[in-house]
Amino acid sequence: MVRRLLVPVSILGMLVLAGFALAPIYNGTLLPLLTTVAAAGAVLVSVAVRRLPAYTAAPASVLGLVVMVYVTVRVSAQAGQISGAVPDIAREALRNSIPRLLTALIPIEPQPDTVLLPVIATWLTGLAAAEVGVRYGRVLLSYAPPTLLFGGALYLVGPDTAASRATAWIPLAYAAFAIVGLIASARPDFAPDALTTPQRRTLGLRVGAGAAAGLAVVIVLSQLLGPAVAGQGNDTPVDPRNYVTPPQLDALDENPLVRLSGWNLNKHQHLFDATVTPGPGAVAQPLIRLAVLNDYDGITWRIGSVYRNAGRVLGRPDGDGPEITQTITIDELDGRLLPAAATPQKVEGVRVAYDADTGTIALNDALRKGLTYTVTSRQRPRPDDQALFAADVPAPEEAARYLALPGKVPDSIAQLSAHLGEGVSNPYQRAFAIQQWLEEHYKLVGDAPSGHAYPNVEHFLFGNKATGGQKGTSEQFTAAFAVLARLAGLPTRVAVGFETHKDDKAVRGGDAIAWPEVEFTGFGWVAFDPLPKSDTVQRPVESDFRPKPPASQPPPPSVPPPSDLASAAASHSAAAPAPPPAAAGGSATLIAASTAAAVFLLVAGFFAAVPLVLSRRRRRRLSEGPPAARIDAAWHEVLVGLRQAGRPAPPHLTAGEVARYAATAAQPRAHAGARPLRPSAPPADDLADLALLVNASAFATPDAGPGEPQAARAAAHATAYVAGLRARRPWWRRLLWTFDPRPLRWHRRR
C-alpha cells in the first residue's frame, strides 16, 4: 500500500513544485494555491478510476477540469475585482491568456486571464503523468510531463533575479520527489533465491558492466557538456516577453511635453480632480506626474517606455518612503496617460499598463470623463544637498540613453554648457549652476509657442527679446536644462505633470508643468527646478555670456543628382547596422533546447497560441497604422511566406526582382498531396503591383505617398499570394506552416 501511494504522491509533489517555481512572479499566494488544488484534483481523479477501463479516465478528468476552471475563474475574478458572468470571463481569459502572460508586469496580478492557463496546464499534466505512472506503472516515463511543466515555469520566469533567488531550493525538492517515486516503484521481477550460482555470477557481471557503461557515459557527457553548462551560470536567461509587442502609445501620448503650451493658454480648463491623502511624513501637495520622457533626437522628447499590462499592484515594493494616496476623477484630460504621484505602487479602479523604469501609467483605452481611480504612491524624500554634493553620476556607458544628443548641437549651446561648467568640481554643482543660470536670466511666460528642438532651445537661450527670445514656458526651461546638462555629462530626463493645491482639488491647464531630473549614483533620479522664483530679478544674458561666432560657415550639403538617388539609398541601406550575431556553440544549443522544451510544455496552449498570435499580428499590421506601414507589412508577409515555403528571397534582390522571384516560386510543383491553387489573378501581376507600391512608400514624399486604397490593395495581394503559396505545399508542410513559430522572431526587411 505504501509503495502504491508513494508514486502518485511523488507526481503530485512535482506538480506542486512546478506551481511554486512560477509563483514568485505573481503577486500573493493565489496562483500556487490554485495550481496545488489542480494538481491534487488531477492525480486523485486518475487514482480513483485506475481500476476502471482506461477510456473512463479522460471523461472523468475533463469533468473535474471543468469544475476546476469554474472555481479558478470565480475565485480569481473576485480577487481581481472583475465583474461579469463566469462563462464570459472564462472565454475572454482563454482568448487572452498567452498574450496577457507575456505582456504582464511582474509581479503579475492573479486574474482569470493570468491564472487560468497555468491551472489548466497543471491539470492536463497531472492527468498524463498519473495515467502513465499509476495505471501503467511507467514511473520514469510519467516524469516527462511534470518536467516539461517545470521547465516551462522556469522559462516563463525568465531573467527575474528576485524570483530566481526565491526558488533556489525548488529544483532540489523536485529531484527528491522524483527519487522517492523511483525507489517506491523498484521491485524485482524474479525471486533471488531461485537463481543458481552461475546465474547469479552472470547477473552480477551484467549489472556491473551496465553500471560501468552508465558511469562512462556520465563522465563523457560531463566533459563534453560540462563547460558549456557551467558557462551558462553567469548568462542572463532568455526572456520570453521579448518575443511579443507590448502596448504602444500614439504620438500625442508619446510626447506630452508639446501639450504644455496649449494647457497653459487654456489655464482654466478643468483637466481632472485629485484628492490627495498624505501618509505620515509625506508631502501634502505633491506634483502629480503624467509621464517621464527619456529619449531626445534633437527635435522632440519621447517617453520611449516599455509598458507591461498590470493588475492592481505595480511592481515590487521599492523603498520605504511615506505613502500617499490619490483619488483622481478625469474631466477634460484626454489621451491614455494616467496622472499619478511618483512612485506608484498600487492602482485600483482601472486596468492599466505600466512602465516600471519611469513610473508612467497608461490606460488600455482612451481616458473618458468621469473615470475615477485610486493610486497609492510611495514618495522618495529628496536627498540632502550635502549628500548630493559628494555624489557621482553613472558611467557614460551605463547612462548612454540619458546622455544622447543626436545631430549637431548648436555651437552657442555647447559654449554655454562649457562656460557653466568652468571651475565646477562635481556633478551636483554642475547641475545647480545650470539651474541657477536659467532661473536668473530668463522669464517665465504662459503664452510662448511650443517647441524644444535645437533651434527652439537656442532661440530661448540667445534670441532677441523683441522676437520672443529669452522667455518661455516650463517646456523651454526644462528642455534647455536637459540639453545643457547632457552636454555637461549629466544623465538627464524630462518629466511632465501637474501642481496640486491644498484647498482646491481641481487641476486645471494652468497647473501643467515640466521639470528636469538628473540621475545620481546611490540616489536615483533627483528633480531640479530651473523656473525663476517670484522674487528673482532677471539679469541680461549678454552681460554674463556671449557665444563666440563660428570661425567660418560650413558649405551647404551637396545633394546627389536624381540619377544617383537610388545608389544613395542603397548605400544608406548597406550602412545600416547589422543585427547582433547569434550566440555560438554550446550556448546556442542550450538556449535552443530550453526554448524547445518550453514551447512543447503546454501542448494545448502552444497549438492554440501560435496561430492565434500570428493571425492577430497579421491582421493588426495589415489593417492598422499609416498606409506606408501597412504596405511594408504586406511586403513582409510575402517575404515570410517565401521563407516558410523553403524558398527565401536572396537579400541582394530589389523589390521588382523579388516579385519576379516570388512569382517563379509560386509555380506548380509535383508534390504528393498538394492541392491546386484557387483561381486568382496571375501572381506575377499582383506581385509586380505590390513591388511598385513598396517602392512608392519607400521613396515618395510624405504628401505624395500611397493612400488607403493602395494599402488595402497591397494587403489583398500579399494575402492572396501567401494563401496560394501555402496551398501548393504538401499536406504535412501546410500543417507545419500553421504552427510554425519562427515568424514571431523574424525581423522585417525590404
N, C-alpha and C positions, 0 to 999 in steps of 0.2 A: 504493500500500500504506500509506504514512504517513497519507494522508487518511482511509483506511478505518479505521485503528487509532485515530486521534485522537477520533473520535466516541464509540466505546464507552469510551475512556479518560476522556473528559470526563464522561460519565454516571457512570462508576464513581467519579471524584473527587467529584462532587456527592453521591453516596450516602454515601461515606465521611465527608464533612464533616457531613452530617446526623447521623450517629452521633457525631461529635466534638462537635457542638453539644449533644447530650444527655448526653455523658459527664461533665461537671463535677458533675452532681447525683448521680452514682453513686460508690461507693467503689471505688478501684482502677482497673485498666485492662481488666477482663474484658469489660465491655459494648462499648467501642469495638473491641476485638479481634473479638468475635463479629459485630458489625454489619459490620465490614470484610470478614470471611470471607463473610457472607451476601451483601453487595453484589457481591463478586467472583464468587461462585458463580452468582448470578442472571444477571449480564451475560455470563459465559463460556458458560453453557448456551445463551443466546439467540444468541450469536455462533457457537457450534458448529453450531447447527441452522439457520442463516439461509438456507442453500441448499436445505434440505428444505422440503416443503409447510408452510404456516403452521399447519395443525392439529396438527403434531407438537411445536410449541413448548410448549404448555401441559402435555401429559402429561410431557414430559421435565423441565420445570421443577418440576412437582409432585413427581416422584421425587427430584429434587435437594433440594427443600424438606423432604421427609420425612427425608432423611439429615441435613439441617441442624438440624431440630428435635431429632432424636435426639442429635446431638452437643451441641447447646446445653443440653438438659436434663441430659445426663450430666455435662458439664463444670461447669455452674453448681450442680448438686446436690452434687458433690464439693467445690466451693469453699465452698458454704454449709453443709457438713456435714449434708446432708439424706439420710436413708436411705430405701430403698424401691425398688420396681420402676420402671423408667423409664416404662412406659405409665401407671402410676398417678400418678406425679409429673406427667407431661405433662398428663393430664386435669385434675388439680387446678390446675395452673398456668394452663391455658387458661380454666378457670372463674372464677378469681380475679384474672386479670391486671389488668384495668382498675381494679376497686376497690382492689386492692393498690397499684398505682402511685399512685393519687390519695390514699391514706391513709398512704403510707410516709414515714418520716422521712428527711430529706436530711442527709447523703449516703445514698442508697439502697444497701442491701446487694445485690450481684448474686446473685440466687437464681432458680430456674426461673420463679416467678410474677412476677418483676420484669424479666427479660431476654427472656422468650420472645416477648412481644408486639412489642417493638422489632425483634427479629430477623426475625419473620415479616413485619412491615410493610416492613422494608428489602428482603427478598427479593421480595415482591409488587411493590413499587415498581420495583425493578430489572428485573423481568420486563416490566412495562408500558413502562418507558422504553426498554429495549433493543429491544423489538419495534417500537415506533413509530419510533425513531431509526435503528436499524441495518437492520432488514428493509425498512421502508417509506420511509426517508430523510427523515422529517419531524422534523428535529432540534429545531427550536424548539418544536414541539408535544410532543416527548418530554421537554422540561424541566418540563412541568407536574407529573407525579407526584413527581419529586425535590423540586421547590419546595414542594409540599404537605407532603411528609415533613419537609423542613427547617423549614417554618413550624410544623408540629405539635411538633417537638422544642423550638423556642423557646417555644411556648405552654406546654408541659409544664414547662420550666424555670421559667417564671413570674417572680416578683419576686426570685429568688435573686441577690443582688448579687455574691456571690463567683463564681458560675457565669457571670454576665454579663461580669465582668472577664476571666475566663479564656478566653472565646470571642469577644473583640472582633475578632480577626483573621479569624475563620472566614467572615463574610459577604464580605469582600474576596476571599478564596481561592475561595469559591463562585462569585462573579461571574467570576473569572479563568478557571475551568474552563468556564463557560458560553460565554465569548467564544471560547476556543480551539476548542470544538466547532463554533460557528457559522462561524468562519473556515475551518476544515477542510472544512466541508460546502459552502462557497460555490463554485459553478462556473458559468460562463456556458453558456446553452443555445443559443448560436449562435457562429459564428466572426466576430470583429470585423472581419477583413479583407474579409469578404464584403459588408459594408454599403457602400452608396453614400454620397456626401457629404450629400445631403438626408436620408437615413435617419439618419446619424449626428447631424445637426443636430437632427432631431426627437427622437431618443433622448436627446440631451443636454438638450433643453428639458423632456422628461418627467421625467428624473431630477432636474433642478434644481427643477422645480415640486413633485415629490414630497418632496424634501429640505426645501424651504421650508415646505410644508404640515406636515410632521412636526415641524419646529422650532417652528412656530407653535403646534401642539398641545401640545408640551412646555412652551412658555412659558406658555400659558394654564393648563395643569394646575398648573404650579408656582405661579402666582399664586393659583389657587383653593384648592389643597390644601396649598401650602407652609406657611402659618401654622398650619393645624391639625396637620400632621405635625410641625412644629418644636415645637409646644406639647406634644406627647406625650413629648418628650425628658426632661422632668422628672417625668412621671407614673409612678406605680408600675404595672407590668404587672398584668393580671388573673391571679389565682392560681386555677387550676382546682381546687385542693384545697378551696376554699371551697364547692364545689358538692356535696360528699359529707360524710356524717356520720362523724366519726372515732369510734373505740371509746369507749364510755361506761362509767362505774363505777356500782355501786349505791350506795345512801345510806350504808351502813356503811363502804365504802371511800372515799366522798367526804368523810367527816369522821371520820378515825381518832382525833381528839382525844377523842371520847366514850368510847373504849375504854381510856383510861389508868386510870381508877378500877378497872375490872374486872381489868386486868392487875396493878395494884398490890395489890389484895386477894388475888389468887392469885399471890403473888410467887414461888412455887416452880414455877409452870407452865413447862414446858420448851417454848419457842417455836421456837428453831432453834439450830443450831451455826454459829459463824463462826470460821474460821481465817484470821487476818489476817497478811499478809506485807508489811511496810512496805518501801518502797524507800529509797534514801539520802535522808536529810533529812525523812522522813515521820514523822508521829506514830504511835507504836506501838499505842496503844489509842484509835482514833478513835471518834467517835459513828457508829453505823450508822443512817442516816436512812431512814425509811419513807415519809414524804410531807411536802410543803410546802403549807400552806393559805394561800391568797391572799385569799379573799373572806369578808367578815363582814357579816351582815344584822341585827345586834343580838340575834340568838338563837343562831346557830350559825356556826362557821367551816367553810368548804368549800374543797376543793382548787381547783375551777374551772379545771382544766387542759385543754389540747387535746392529746390523745395521737395519736401517729403510729406506725404499725407500723414496727418497726425490725428490722434484722438484728443482726449481732454488733457493728457499730460504731454508737455512739450519738452522732451529730452529729459535726461537725468538731472538731479539736483546739482546746481553749480554755485558753490559758495554758500556762505551763511549770513548774508546781509539781511536787513529788515525786509519784511514782506509788505506789499502794498496792493490793495485790491481796487480794481476799477470796473465799474458797471457803465458800459457805453451803449448809447442808443443812436443809431445812424439817422441823420436827417437828409441833408443835401450833398453829402460826400459821396462821390461815385468812384468807379473803378473796382478793383478787387483787393487792394491792400487794406488790412485792418489796423487801425491805430491802437497802440498799447504801450505802456511804460516799459522801459528796459529793466531787467531782463525777464521776459515772460516765462513762467513755469507751468501754468495751467490755464486752459480756456474752457469755458462752459457755455452752452447755448448754441454753438455752431460747430460744424466740421470744417477744419482748416488744413492748409498746407503750411509747412514751417521750415525755415532755414535756420539750422542750429548755429551756424557760424556768425550770423549777423543779428539773429533775433527777429527777423522780418516775418510777419504772418500774412498769408494770403488766403482769401476765401475761394472755395472751389467755383462759386458762381459770382456774378456781379453783386455789389452791395445794393441793398434796397432800403427804402425809407421805412423806419420803424424797427429795423433789425436790432435786437438787443442781445448782448453777450457780456460775460464777466471774465476778466483776466486777472490772474494772480501773478504778480511780478516780484522779483527779488532784487532790491536795489543794491548796487555796489557803491559804497562810500568812496568819494574822491580821495585819492591818496594825498598825504601831507606833502606840501611843497618841498620840504627838506628831503623827504624820501625820493621825490621825483628828481630833485637836483642831483642826486647821486645815481639815478637810474640810467641805464643804457637802452638802446633800441635793438631789435633783432638784426641779425646779419643780413646784408643785401640779398644773398641767395635765398634766405628764408622768407624775406618780405618783398620779393621782386614784384609781386602783383600790386603792392601798395606803394611802390616807388616808380612805377612805369609812367613815362611821359612820351608817348609815341609822337612821331613827327618832329618838326623843327620848332623848338620853343623860341619865341622872340628874344633877341639879344637883350632888350631892355629889361625883361622879366628876370632873365638869368643874372644880369648885372645887379639888380636889386636884391636878389636872394644872396648873392655873394657878399654884397655890401652889409646886409643884416647879419651875416654870419661871421664878419670880421671880429676877431678878438673874443669870440664866444667859445667856451671850452667844452660844453656838454650839450646833449640833445635837448634837454628841457629849456635851457637858456635860449637855444636857437628858436624853439617853438614860441617861447614867451616873447622874444624880440619881434617875431613876425606878428604876433597878436597885438603887441603894443604899437607897432608901426601902423597897422591897419586902423586901430581904434583912434589914433591921434591925428591921422592925415586924411580921412575920408568921411563922407557924410552919408548917413542912412536915410533913404527916402522910400516911399511906398509906391511910387509911380514909375520906377525905372523899368525899361523893357527887359524881357527875359533874354538870357544868353550867357554862356560860360565857356565858350570856345576860346582858344588862344587870343584871337583879335578882341573878343569882348573883355577878357581879363586885362589885356594890355591897355585898352581904352579906359577901363575903370581905373587902372593904376596911374596912367600918364596922360590921359586925354584932357582936352581943353574943357574947363568947367562950363563954358558957354555952349558947348555941344553935348553936354551930358556926361562929361568925364569926371572922375574922382568922386562919384556918388553912385549909390546903387542900393538894392535890397539885400537882405541876408544871403541871397543866392550869389551875388557878386563878391561879397565879403568872404563867404565860405569858399567859393571856387578859387579866389585869389590866394587865400591862406593855403589851400591844399596844393596848388601848383608851386608856390614858393617853398612850402615845407618839403615837398618831394624833391625839389631841386637841392634842398639842403640835406638830403639823405634821411628824412624823417618819414617812416611809413604812415601814410595818411589816408583817411577815407572821409566821406561826407554823409551826414545824417540829415533827414528831413522829418519834421514833426510839428507839434503844436504846443503853445504855452497854455497852462491852465490857471484858473483864478480861484481864490479862496471862497468868495461869496457868490460865484456865478458858475453853474455847471455847464453853461453853453460855451461851445468852442466855435469861433467864427473864423472867417477868412483872414481877418487881420491878426489872428493868433498864429498863423503859419510861420514857420521859421526854419532855417537851416543852420547847422553848426559843424565844424570840423572835429575830427577825433584823431589822435596820434597814439600809436602803439608803443608802449614801453615794456621792456623785459621785466617780468615778475609782477606787473600791474595791469597788463592788458590795455584796453583802449581807454584813453583819457580825453574827455571833451575840453575844447577851448572855446572862448567867446571873443571873437575879433570885432564885435559890434561896438561902436562908440557909446560911452556912458552918457547919462543925461547932463553931467557937469563937464564933459570933455570939450575943450576949445580946439577946433580944427586948425591944424598948422599947415601951411602951404607945402606941398610936396617938393616944389622946386628949391625951397630954401634949405632942405636937408639932403636931397639927392637929385642928380640929373643923369640920366643914362647917356653913355657915350654913343655918338652916331657911328654906324658901321663904316669901316675904312673904305669899302667900295661895295657897290651894289652888285650882286651876282647876276650873271647873264640869265635871261629868261630861259626856261627849259625848252629844249628842242622837241618838236612834235614830229613823229615819224610820218612820212608821206602815206597816203591811203593805201598804196600798194604794199607797204610794209606792215600794215596793221595786223594782218594775220600772223606774220612771223613774230611780231612783238608779242601778241597774245600767246603764241606757242612758247616763246622764251619765258614769259611770266609763268605759264603753267609748268614749264620744266623746272623753274627755280623754286616752285612751292616746296615747302618742307616735306620730306618723306615721312611716312608713318614709322613709328619706332619699331626696331627689329624685334621679332618674336623671341621669346626665351628659347634657349637651345638645350640640346642634350637631355639629360635625365629630368631637368626641371620641367621642360615642356611635356615630357612623357607623364610625369606625375600629375601635373596640372590637368592634362587631358583625361587621365584616368579618373581623377577625383571629379572632374566635371561630368564625365560619362556616368559615373556611379550615381551622382546626384540627379542627373536627368532621368535615369531609369528608376529612381527611388519610388516616385509616386506614379505608377503606370497610368492609372485612370486620369490623374491630373495632368500628366505630361501630354497624353493623346488629346485631351480636351484643350490644353492651353496653347500649344504651338499653332495650330490652325487658327484659333481664335485671335491670338495676338497678331499673327501675320495679317489676317483679314482686316482687323480693326486698324492696324497701322497703314495698310494699303489704302483702305477707304478714306482714312483721315488725310493722308498725303495727297491723294488724287482729287479730293473734293474740298479741302480747306486750304486757306492761305492765298497769297497772290498768284496770278496766272503763271508768272515765270517759275515760281517754286513748284507749282503743280506739273508744269511741263517737264521740269527737271526730274520730278518724282516719276513721271510716266517713262522717261528715258531710263531711269534707274531700274524700273520694273522689267524693261526689255533686257538690260544687261544681266540682271539677276536671273531671269528666265533662261538666258543662254548658259549661264554658269550651272544652273540646276540641271539643264539638259546635257551637260558634259561638253558643251561647245562654247567655252568662254571667248569673248571677243578679244583679240590682241590689243594691248594697251596703246600701241602706237597709231592705231587707225583713227581717222577723222570720223565725224558723225555720219557723213554720207557713206564712207567706206564701211562703217559698222552696219549701216542699214542694208547695204548690198550683201555683206557677210551674213547678217541675220536672215535675210530672205533665202539665201542658199541653205542655211542651217535648218530652215523650216520645210525644205523639200521632203517629199515622202521617202521613207526608208523601209526596208523589208524587215519588220520585227514581228516575231510571233506574238499575237495578242494585241497588236496595235490597231487602233480604230481609225477610220477615215476622218479627215479634217472636215468640220462642219462648213457648209457653203459660206463664204465671206468674200470680201474684196481681196484682190491679189495682195499678198503680203508685201511685195516689193513696193507697190504704190503707197500703201499705208505707212510703211517704214520710211520711205523717202520723204513723205509729207511730215512725219514725226521728226526726222532729222532736220528738215528746214525749220520747223518750229523751235527745236533745241538751239540751232544757230541763231535764230532771231531773238530768242530770250537771252542768249549769252552776250550778243554784240550790239543789240539795238539800244537806243537811248531809252530812258525810263518812260518818256511820254510817247514814244513810238513803238513800244514793246507789244507783245501779244496780249490779247484780252481774254475775257471769259469764254467766248466761243472756241478760240484756239486751244485753251486749256482743256475744255471738255472734249474736243476732237482728239487731242493728244492722249487723254486718258482712255478714250474708246479704242484708239489704235493700239495702245500698249496692252490693254486688257484682252482684245481680240487676238493679238499676236501670241501672247503668252498662253492663252487658252488653247490655241491651235497647236503651239509647240508642245505643250504638255500632252495633248491628245494623241500625238504621234509617238509617244514613248510606249514601251511595253507596259503591261499591267503592273508589274512589280516596281517599275520606275515611277509610274504615276502614284502608286501607294507611298513610296518613299518621298516623292515630291511633296505630298500633302503634309507629312510630318517632319520635314527637313528643317531643323532649327538654324542652319547656317545663315540664312538671310538676315537673322536678327543682329548679327555682328558684322555683316558686310557693309563697308563704308561706300557712300555714293561716289561715283566718278563719272565724268563725261567722256 
